[in-house]
Amino acid sequence: MSVPAPIRVLVVDDDAIALTAHAEYVRRLDGFEVVAQAHGMQAALAALHDPAIPAVQLILLDMNLTDGHGLDLLRRIHGLGLVPDVVAITAVRDVQVVRSAIALGITAYLIKPFTFAAFREKLENYRNYHSVLADRTQTSQDAIDRALSQLRPTGKLVLPKGMLPETLRAVADWLRSHQHPASATEAAAELAMSRVTARRYMDHLVETGSASKAPRHGSPGRPELEYHWLLPR
């Protein structure tokens, strides 16, 4: 059985240290080959047009570039009729940027700073996804489902001791449905659980970046905390 050709990678980052580090990370993985490195948007476009550089299959893309934005580069690439896959590697946490990047077709989003283990998981998941659809002109529903499943995280969600996924989902769904901040007392009353339990799960949503909390001002007596859903509804 022949060995698959390595996936050709273009690394784009305006920080020289990060650019070198990410390229070295790629070289430590089987099945990938760095064919070019670019310090910004114009350098990336030049690399994609350079006949001396093999056709790029995967771009590792920072969103903050000195001569443009990663989203602008994605739009330019699509406008040129090019279809490389893209993994965003960036410190940008803005939800609108994440949503726009997904709408423009990125296959993964990795937030800086990260460990090599996290980087390896994203790229190995991508490699598995790529291998399912490689060298096909026609495909099947099963192949598509298997390919997309490779992009999902391989690890299971680990919750703090005593917390249940079903209860977390219920609390998250309840908070997500509220346009305005809500308290643990209000959640407990509607979800038929204790206030302590509701607050524990809502604090977990804050710790994982799904919600925020702040004192509720203007209420009589001891100030109560209120929680607000942060992610897209």
N, C-alpha and C positions, 0 to 999 in steps of 0.2 A: 504494500500500500504506500503510495507516494505521500511525502510530507507536504502539508499545505504551505503555500507561500506565505511569508510573514505579512501582517497587515501594515501598510505603509502610513506612517504617522507624521503629521506636521504639528510642532509644538509652538504655540503663540503666547508670549507673555512679555510685557514691557519691562519687567524686572530681570536684569541679567542673571542674578543668582537663582531666582526661581526658574527661569528658562533653562539654565544648565541642570538644575536639580531634577526638574520634571523629565527632561530628556534622558538623564541617567536612570531615573526610575523606570522609564519605558525600556531601556536597554537591559534592565535586570529581569525583564519578563520574557518568557518564551512566546513566540508567535507574533512579535512586533518588531518593526524596524523604523527608526527615526530617519526620515529622508530629508527633513529640513527643519530649521528653527527660525522663528521670526520675532523681532522685537516689537512689532506693531502691526496696524492694519495694512498699511501700504506694503510693508515687507512681506506680509502673509499673502497678499494678492499677487505680488511679484513671484513668490515661490510657486503659487498655484498655476501661474502662466509660464513658468520657466520650463522649456522643453528638455532641459538637462535633468530635471527632477521627475522621477516616476510619479504617475498619477496618485494623488493623495487619497487615501480611503478613510482616514480618521484624523480629525483636528482636535487637539487639546487646547481649549480656548479660554484665556483670561477675559473678563468682561471690561476691566478698566485698562484701556490702552492710551498711550500718550497722544496718538493721532486719530483717535476715534473711539467708538464703543464696540464691544463684542457683538451687540445686537446689530449694529450697522454693518459689521463685517459679514454676519450671517445673511443679512438682506442682500448685500452685494454679491455674495457667493451664489445665492439662489437666482439673482438677476442675471448672472452669467451662465445659468443653466448647469452649474456644477452641483453634484449631489454627494459630497463626502459626509460621513457621519461626524457628529460633534459631541464631545464631552466637555462641559463647562467646568473649568477649574479656577475658582475665583473666591475673593473675600466678600463679594456682593451678596447681601442677604435680603435685599429689597424684594418684597413679594411680587410686585409688578414686573420687575426684571425677570424673576424666575418664571412667571407665567408667560411672559413674552418669549423667553428662550424656549420653553416647552412648545409654544405655538409655532415657533420657527423650526422645530424638529430635532432639538437636542435629544440624545439618548440617555444622558446621565448628567447630574449636577453635583459637583464635589466642592464643599466649602473649605477654604483655607482658614486656619492651618489644619493640616490633616496628617495622619501617620502613613507610612509606606503601606501598612496592612490595609488601610482604607482605600488607598490608591490602587493597590493590587486587586482588591475585590471588584472595584468598578471596572477596571480594564479586563479582568478575567471574565466577568459577566458579559462585557461587550464582546470579547473574543468568542465566547460560547454562542452568543446571539448571531454573530457574523458567520460562524461555521455552519449553522443550521440553514442559512439562506444562501451560502456561497455557491457559485457556479450553477445557479438555477435560472431558467427563463420562465418556468411555470412553477407554481407551488400549490400547497393544499392548506385547508383550514388547520389541520393538525400541525403542519410545519410552522405555520404562522403563530399558532398558540405556543408551540414549544420555543420558538425564537423569542417572542415577547416575554415569556416566563423567565428567560435567562437574564433579563435586565432587572428583574426584581431582586431586592436584597436576599441573600442566602440565609442570614441569621434570623432566629426567632426573636420577637419582641420580648425583652426581659423586663418585667415590672417589679417594683419593690415588693418585699415580702408582705403577703396578706392582701395584695391588690389583685382584682380579677379583671381580665380583658373585657368581659361583658359589662361590668359596672363602669369601667372607664369609658367604654363606647357610649353608654347611656348618658353619662355626665357630659361627655364631649358633644354629643348630638344635641343635648338640651341647651348647653351654652352657645353652641353654634347657631341655634335657632333664634337667639335673642339679639336684636339689633343694638340694645343698650346694655351697659354693664349690669350684672346681677350678683347677688350675694350667695354665700353658702347656705344661709337660712332659707332663701327662696328656692334654691335648688333642692334642698332637703325636703321641703314641704311638697313640691311637685313630683319628686322622684320617690317619695316614701322611704327615705333613709334618714339616718341621724345627721345632724349638722356637722358633727366631727368627721363623719365618713365623707360627706359631700365636700367639705373643705380639704380633706386630704387628697381627694382625686383632683380637685380644681387646682390645688397647689402643684400637683404633679404636671398638669397641663401647662402651668406657668414655667416650671423647671425645664420642660422639653420645648419651650418656645411656641406652644400653640395658643397661649393666652397670656394676658397681663393682669396684674392686680394693683389696686391702689385704695387708700382710705376713702370711704364714702363720706363726703362732707355734707353738713346741713342736717344730719339726722340727730335726734335727741339721744342723750345717754352716751354710752361708750361707742366710739367710732367703729363702724363695721367695714370690713374689707369687701370690695366689689371686684368682680372678674369680668374681663372683656375678651372675646374671641379675636385672635389676630390673623389667622390663616384665611384663605379664600373660602367663602361659604358655599 
